[in-house]
Amino acid sequence: MDKQNWKFATRAVQSGYDPGNGDPRIVPITQSTTFKYDDAQSVADLFDLKRPGFFYTRLANPTVDAFEKKIAALEGGVAAVALCAGQTANAFALMNIARCGDHILAASSLYGGTVSLFTNTLRKNGIEVTLIPPDVSEAELQAAVRPETKAIFVETLANPALIVADLELFAKVAHANGIPLVADNTFPTPALCNPFDFGADIVTHSTSKYIDGHATSVGGIVVEKGGFDWTGGKFPEFTEPDASYHGLIYTRDFSTAPFSVKLRVQLVRDYGVPMMPFNAFLSMIGCETLHLRMERHSANALRLAEFLKNHPKVGWVKYPGLPGDDQYAAAQKYLRGASGVLCFGVKGGAEAGEKVMNSLQMAAIVVHVADVRTGVLHPASMTHRQLSESELEAAGVSPDLIRVSVGIEDADDIIADFAQALDRV
């Protein structure tokens, strides 16, 4: 049976690790920093990237490698690099492309930590990021592109604004200018959306969320689609000799996955931020039920959204899977389910919303999202509190917005918990 023809559920369970005769059925945790070789030349060849293998877990590790292969298979990419956090994945996806003096375009409807990363940390390193409205027109997007623009960045499903990115539009403009589209696919996961199918070139994830799925392991990953032309003159670091590897040229010597190889052997090597083997093991186990969980998350979120929409004490509800939502059409086009996050506002504003949050008995107030347990959070005072009022508005975060990460418990119990909490307002 050709593995290339496996359906998503089979890839989620089976891909990434292929045990041989007598090998452990489950991927082993290779909890070792280093690896033994019989001769010096073998190690020298590894350092010079002349052969594949493992010599130090800061660069590569068998358990992490298996996880990378699984996510690459689920996204339909040629390679992936797993990292210590989702923030690192987003930072490195852009730092691998852009350097001091370069420019990035990014949709403004991003997670608050990503906005801070882009507008503060990357800017301090000489990379300027311009935030643009997520509903930007093609002409407006094109007008925002500069000669020094090196990428366009979007969240497939924005956190917490729940805006579905028009991937085809962003990809069209990116490719017309010879630059890649980078898409953070954390909320949909590859179970609900494959951005590569709509023109994205690089996909990132905070694997801490639905991919791990159980709130046990912080991590991130960058996936390369393959096939992007890095040789057009905008990306000299891909086409010119790398002195730190004796003149290696990434597009020549690693033509299948030059982006991933460069990211690993430059940025991961120098910054030292790989995913740890135990986190890769837990996240890989989480992947095995990803298709089942995302179906349940989406179904439960729709049930709760319908309940809240009809509740007299709720002022508004935001969920792309809800008919009538302004993102419903886009969700039908790009997503195979609207994921498990919804937002709503209680009549009476932030104070009434806080009372509802404090009255929940099963759902917990947590600074996390996208795991099996239902949780709530107030972004304006928590995850997005570093943002200014104008940045909050651009990110789609109103003062009364409550973000709900709907778990996989029984939907009736989730609804009952919110019903009793709303009764206390």
C-alpha positions as CSV (number, residue, x, y, z in Angstrom):
1,M,0.0,0.0,0.0
2,D,1.5,3.4,-1.1
3,K,1.9,5.6,2.0
4,Q,1.5,8.6,-0.3
5,N,-2.2,7.7,-0.7
6,W,-2.9,7.3,3.0
7,K,-5.9,9.4,4.2
8,F,-5.4,12.0,6.9
9,A,-6.5,9.8,9.8
10,T,-4.1,7.0,8.8
11,R,-1.2,9.5,8.4
12,A,-2.0,11.0,11.9
13,V,-1.7,7.5,13.4
14,Q,1.0,5.9,11.3
15,S,3.3,8.5,9.8
16,G,6.6,9.7,11.1
17,Y,8.0,6.5,12.6
18,D,8.3,3.2,10.8
19,P,9.7,0.5,13.2
20,G,11.7,-2.4,11.8
21,N,11.6,-6.0,12.7
22,G,11.8,-6.2,16.5
23,D,11.8,-2.5,17.1
24,P,9.6,-0.7,19.6
25,R,6.1,-0.2,18.2
26,I,5.9,3.3,19.7
27,V,8.6,5.8,18.9
28,P,11.2,5.7,21.7
29,I,12.2,8.7,23.7
30,T,15.8,9.2,22.8
31,Q,16.7,11.2,25.9
32,S,20.4,11.7,25.1
33,T,22.3,14.8,24.2
34,T,24.9,13.0,22.2
35,F,25.5,10.0,20.0
36,K,28.4,7.6,19.6
37,Y,30.4,6.9,16.4
38,D,33.2,4.5,15.6
39,D,35.4,6.8,13.6
40,A,36.2,10.5,13.5
41,Q,35.3,11.0,9.8
42,S,31.7,10.0,10.4
43,V,31.3,12.9,12.8
44,A,33.2,15.3,10.6
45,D,30.8,14.4,7.7
46,L,27.8,15.1,10.0
47,F,29.2,18.5,10.9
48,D,29.8,19.3,7.2
49,L,26.2,18.2,6.4
50,K,27.6,15.6,4.0
51,R,25.4,12.8,5.5
52,P,22.2,12.6,7.5
53,G,22.3,11.5,11.1
54,F,22.4,12.6,14.7
55,F,25.4,13.9,16.7
56,Y,23.9,16.4,19.1
57,T,20.3,16.9,20.2
58,R,20.6,20.7,19.8
59,L,20.4,20.1,16.1
60,A,18.6,16.9,15.6
61,N,17.3,13.9,17.7
62,P,15.6,10.7,16.6
63,T,12.4,11.3,18.6
64,V,12.2,14.9,17.4
65,D,12.9,13.8,13.9
66,A,10.0,11.4,13.9
67,F,7.7,14.2,15.1
68,E,8.9,16.5,12.4
69,K,8.2,13.8,9.8
70,K,4.7,13.3,11.1
71,I,3.8,17.0,10.9
72,A,5.3,17.3,7.5
73,A,3.2,14.4,6.3
74,L,0.1,15.9,7.9
75,E,0.6,19.3,6.3
76,G,1.8,17.9,3.0
77,G,5.3,19.5,3.2
78,V,8.7,18.3,2.3
79,A,10.3,18.9,5.7
80,A,9.7,20.4,9.1
81,V,11.8,21.8,12.0
82,A,10.5,21.4,15.6
83,L,11.3,24.1,18.1
84,C,10.9,24.9,21.8
85,A,7.8,27.1,21.4
86,G,5.3,28.5,18.9
87,Q,6.8,32.0,19.3
88,T,10.1,30.6,18.2
89,A,8.6,29.0,15.2
90,N,7.1,32.3,14.0
91,A,10.2,34.3,14.8
92,F,12.5,31.8,13.0
93,A,10.2,31.4,10.0
94,L,10.7,35.1,9.3
95,M,14.3,35.5,10.5
96,N,15.3,32.7,8.2
97,I,14.1,34.9,5.3
98,A,14.7,38.4,6.5
99,R,17.6,40.2,8.0
100,C,18.4,43.7,9.2
101,G,16.9,46.3,6.8
102,D,14.2,44.0,5.5
103,H,10.5,44.3,5.8
104,I,7.6,41.9,6.5
105,L,3.8,42.4,5.9
106,A,1.5,40.8,8.5
107,A,-2.2,40.7,9.1
108,S,-3.1,42.7,12.2
109,S,-5.5,40.1,13.5
110,L,-2.8,38.1,15.3
111,Y,-2.2,36.6,18.7
112,G,-1.0,39.4,21.1
113,G,2.3,37.7,21.7
114,T,3.0,37.6,18.0
115,V,2.1,41.2,17.6
116,S,4.6,42.1,20.3
117,L,7.2,39.8,18.7
118,F,6.8,41.5,15.4
119,T,6.5,45.1,16.5
120,N,9.1,45.1,19.3
121,T,11.6,42.3,19.1
122,L,12.0,41.9,15.4
123,R,12.0,45.7,15.0
124,K,14.9,46.0,17.5
125,N,16.7,43.5,15.3
126,G,16.3,45.7,12.2
127,I,13.3,43.8,10.6
128,E,10.4,46.1,10.2
129,V,6.9,44.6,10.3
130,T,3.9,46.5,8.9
131,L,0.5,45.3,10.2
132,I,-2.3,45.4,7.6
133,P,-6.0,44.8,8.0
134,P,-7.0,41.2,7.5
135,D,-9.7,42.2,5.0
136,V,-7.3,44.2,2.9
137,S,-8.0,44.3,-0.8
138,E,-5.6,43.0,-3.4
139,A,-4.8,46.6,-4.5
140,E,-4.1,47.7,-0.9
141,L,-2.0,44.7,-0.2
142,Q,0.1,45.2,-3.3
143,A,0.5,48.9,-2.5
144,A,2.0,47.9,0.9
145,V,4.7,45.7,-0.6
146,R,8.1,47.3,-0.7
147,P,11.3,46.4,-2.6
148,E,12.7,45.1,0.7
149,T,9.6,43.1,1.7
150,K,10.6,39.5,2.2
151,A,7.3,37.7,3.2
152,I,3.7,38.0,4.0
153,F,2.5,36.5,7.3
154,V,-1.1,35.6,8.4
155,E,-2.9,33.4,10.9
156,T,-5.1,30.9,9.1
157,L,-7.7,31.4,11.8
158,A,-6.8,34.4,13.9
159,N,-6.5,34.2,17.7
160,P,-8.8,35.5,19.2
161,A,-10.5,37.5,16.4
162,L,-11.4,34.3,14.6
163,I,-10.9,35.9,11.2
164,V,-10.3,33.4,8.4
165,A,-7.4,34.5,6.3
166,D,-8.1,34.8,2.5
167,L,-5.1,32.6,1.8
168,E,-5.5,32.6,-2.0
169,L,-5.5,36.4,-2.1
170,F,-2.4,36.7,0.2
171,A,-0.6,34.0,-1.8
172,K,-1.4,35.7,-5.1
173,V,0.1,39.0,-4.1
174,A,3.1,37.3,-2.4
175,H,4.0,35.2,-5.4
176,A,3.5,38.2,-7.8
177,N,6.3,39.8,-5.9
178,G,8.5,36.8,-5.6
179,I,8.1,36.4,-1.8
180,P,6.6,33.5,0.3
181,L,3.4,33.4,2.2
182,V,3.9,32.2,5.8
183,A,0.7,30.9,7.5
184,D,0.3,30.2,11.2
185,N,-2.1,27.2,11.2
186,T,-2.3,26.6,14.9
187,F,-6.1,26.9,15.4
188,P,-7.3,24.8,12.4
189,T,-4.4,22.3,12.5
190,P,-3.8,20.2,9.4
191,A,-6.9,18.2,10.4
192,L,-9.1,21.2,9.3
193,C,-7.0,23.2,6.9
194,N,-3.9,22.7,4.7
195,P,-2.7,26.1,3.8
196,F,-0.3,24.7,1.2
197,D,-3.4,23.8,-0.9
198,F,-4.2,27.5,-1.1
199,G,-0.8,28.8,-1.9
200,A,1.1,29.1,1.4
201,D,4.8,28.3,1.2
202,I,5.6,28.0,4.9
203,V,3.4,26.8,7.7
204,T,4.0,27.4,11.4
205,H,2.3,25.9,14.5
206,S,2.3,26.4,18.2
207,T,2.3,22.7,18.9
208,S,1.5,23.5,22.5
209,K,-2.1,23.8,21.4
210,Y,-4.3,21.3,19.5
211,I,-1.4,19.3,18.1
212,D,-0.3,18.3,21.6
213,G,-3.9,18.6,22.6
214,H,-3.5,18.0,26.3
215,A,-1.7,21.1,27.7
216,T,1.4,19.1,28.6
217,S,4.1,20.2,26.2
218,V,5.2,23.6,24.9
219,G,6.6,23.5,21.4
220,G,6.5,24.9,17.9
221,I,7.2,23.7,14.4
222,V,7.9,25.2,11.0
223,V,6.9,23.2,7.8
224,E,8.2,23.8,4.3
225,K,6.0,23.1,1.4
226,G,8.9,22.9,-1.1
227,G,9.1,24.2,-4.6
228,F,9.4,27.9,-3.8
229,D,12.0,29.7,-6.0
230,W,14.6,31.2,-3.7
231,T,16.9,32.1,-6.6
232,G,15.2,35.2,-7.9
233,G,17.7,37.6,-6.2
234,K,15.7,38.5,-3.1
235,F,17.2,35.9,-0.9
236,P,21.0,35.9,-1.3
237,E,21.6,33.8,1.9
238,F,20.0,30.9,0.1
239,T,22.0,31.2,-3.1
240,E,25.4,32.5,-2.0
241,P,28.1,30.3,-0.2
242,D,27.7,29.9,3.6
243,A,31.2,30.5,5.0
244,S,30.2,28.7,8.2
245,Y,29.8,25.5,6.2
246,H,32.8,25.8,3.9
247,G,30.9,27.4,1.0
248,L,27.8,25.3,1.1
249,I,24.9,26.8,-1.0
250,Y,21.4,25.8,0.2
251,T,19.5,26.0,-3.1
252,R,22.2,24.0,-4.8
253,D,23.1,21.4,-2.1
254,F,19.7,21.0,-0.5
255,S,17.4,21.8,-3.4
256,T,14.4,19.8,-2.0
257,A,14.2,21.6,1.3
258,P,16.7,24.6,1.4
259,F,14.5,26.6,3.8
260,S,14.3,23.9,6.4
261,V,18.0,23.0,6.2
262,K,19.1,26.6,6.5
263,L,16.7,27.2,9.5
264,R,18.1,24.2,11.3
265,V,21.8,24.5,10.7
266,Q,21.9,28.3,11.1
267,L,19.2,29.5,13.5
268,V,18.7,26.4,15.6
269,R,22.4,25.8,15.8
270,D,23.2,29.3,16.9
271,Y,20.2,30.1,19.1
272,G,19.9,26.7,20.6
273,V,16.1,26.3,20.8
274,P,15.2,22.8,19.6
275,M,12.2,20.9,20.8
276,M,13.1,18.5,23.6
277,P,12.7,14.8,23.0
278,F,10.1,14.2,25.7
279,N,7.9,17.1,24.4
280,A,8.2,15.7,20.9
281,F,7.1,12.2,22.2
282,L,4.1,13.6,23.9
283,S,3.1,15.8,21.0
284,M,3.5,12.9,18.6
285,I,1.2,10.8,20.7
286,G,-1.3,13.8,20.7
287,C,-1.2,13.8,16.9
288,E,-2.6,10.2,16.8
289,T,-6.0,11.5,17.9
290,L,-5.9,14.9,16.2
291,H,-8.5,14.1,13.6
292,L,-10.9,12.8,16.2
293,R,-10.4,15.6,18.6
294,M,-10.7,18.4,16.1
295,E,-14.0,17.0,14.9
296,R,-15.3,16.9,18.5
297,H,-13.9,20.4,19.3
298,S,-15.6,21.8,16.3
299,A,-19.0,20.1,17.0
300,N,-19.0,21.2,20.7
301,A,-18.0,24.8,19.8
302,L,-20.9,25.0,17.3
303,R,-23.3,23.7,20.0
304,L,-22.1,26.3,22.5
305,A,-22.1,29.1,20.0
306,E,-25.8,28.3,19.1
307,F,-26.7,28.3,22.8
308,L,-25.0,31.6,23.5
309,K,-26.4,33.3,20.4
310,N,-29.9,32.7,21.7
311,H,-29.2,33.6,25.3
312,P,-30.9,36.9,26.4
313,K,-27.8,37.9,28.5
314,V,-25.3,37.5,25.7
315,G,-24.7,40.6,23.6
316,W,-22.8,38.9,20.7
317,V,-21.1,35.7,19.7
318,K,-18.2,35.1,17.3
319,Y,-17.7,31.7,15.7
320,P,-16.8,31.1,12.0
321,G,-18.8,27.9,11.9
322,L,-22.0,29.7,13.0
323,P,-24.4,30.5,10.0
324,G,-24.7,34.2,9.8
325,D,-21.2,34.9,11.1
326,D,-19.2,37.3,8.9
327,Q,-16.5,34.7,8.5
328,Y,-18.9,31.8,7.7
329,A,-18.4,31.9,3.9
330,A,-14.6,32.0,4.3
331,A,-14.7,29.2,6.8
332,Q,-16.7,27.1,4.3
333,K,-14.1,27.8,1.7
334,Y,-10.9,27.2,3.6
335,L,-11.8,25.1,6.6
336,R,-13.1,21.6,7.1
337,G,-14.5,22.6,10.5
338,A,-14.3,25.8,12.5
339,S,-12.1,24.5,15.3
340,G,-12.9,24.8,19.0
341,V,-12.5,28.5,19.9
342,L,-15.3,31.0,20.1
343,C,-15.7,34.5,21.5
344,F,-18.7,36.2,23.1
345,G,-19.6,39.3,25.1
346,V,-22.0,39.5,28.0
347,K,-24.5,42.3,28.2
348,G,-23.2,44.6,30.9
349,G,-19.7,44.7,29.5
350,A,-16.4,43.5,31.0
351,E,-17.7,43.5,34.6
352,A,-20.6,41.2,33.8
353,G,-18.3,39.1,31.7
354,E,-15.9,38.7,34.7
355,K,-18.7,37.6,36.9
356,V,-19.6,34.9,34.3
357,M,-16.0,33.7,34.2
358,N,-15.8,33.6,38.0
359,S,-19.0,31.6,38.2
360,L,-18.0,28.8,35.8
361,Q,-17.6,25.5,37.7
362,M,-16.3,23.0,35.0
363,A,-14.7,25.4,32.6
364,A,-11.5,26.9,34.1
365,I,-9.9,30.3,33.7
366,V,-6.5,29.4,32.1
367,V,-3.8,31.2,30.1
368,H,-4.0,28.6,27.5
369,V,-6.1,27.5,24.6
370,A,-6.8,24.5,22.5
371,D,-6.7,21.4,24.7
372,V,-9.2,18.8,25.7
373,R,-10.6,20.7,28.6
374,T,-12.9,23.7,28.3
375,G,-11.2,27.0,29.4
376,V,-11.9,30.7,29.3
377,L,-9.8,33.8,29.2
378,H,-10.2,37.6,28.9
379,P,-7.6,38.6,26.2
380,A,-7.7,42.3,26.8
381,S,-6.4,42.0,30.4
382,M,-4.4,38.7,29.9
383,T,-2.9,37.5,26.6
384,H,-3.1,40.9,24.8
385,R,-2.5,43.2,27.7
386,Q,0.8,44.5,26.2
387,L,-1.1,45.9,23.3
388,S,-2.2,49.6,23.0
389,E,-5.9,50.4,22.5
390,S,-5.4,50.9,18.8
391,E,-3.5,47.6,18.5
392,L,-6.3,45.8,20.5
393,E,-8.8,47.2,18.0
394,A,-6.8,46.2,15.0
395,A,-6.5,42.7,16.5
396,G,-10.2,42.4,17.0
397,V,-10.1,42.4,20.8
398,S,-12.9,44.4,22.4
399,P,-12.9,45.1,26.2
400,D,-15.8,42.7,26.8
401,L,-14.5,39.8,24.7
402,I,-14.3,36.4,26.4
403,R,-12.4,33.7,24.6
404,V,-13.7,30.2,25.1
405,S,-11.6,27.2,24.2
406,V,-14.3,24.5,24.0
407,G,-13.1,21.1,25.1
408,I,-14.1,17.6,24.2
409,E,-16.3,17.0,27.2
410,D,-20.0,16.3,26.7
411,A,-21.6,19.3,25.0
412,D,-24.6,19.2,27.3
413,D,-22.4,19.6,30.3
414,I,-20.4,22.5,28.7
415,I,-23.7,24.3,27.9
416,A,-25.1,23.6,31.4
417,D,-22.0,25.2,33.0
418,F,-22.3,28.4,30.9
419,A,-26.1,28.5,31.6
420,Q,-25.7,28.5,35.3
421,A,-22.9,31.1,35.2
422,L,-25.0,33.4,33.1
423,D,-27.9,33.0,35.5
424,R,-25.7,34.6,38.2
425,V,-25.4,37.9,36.2
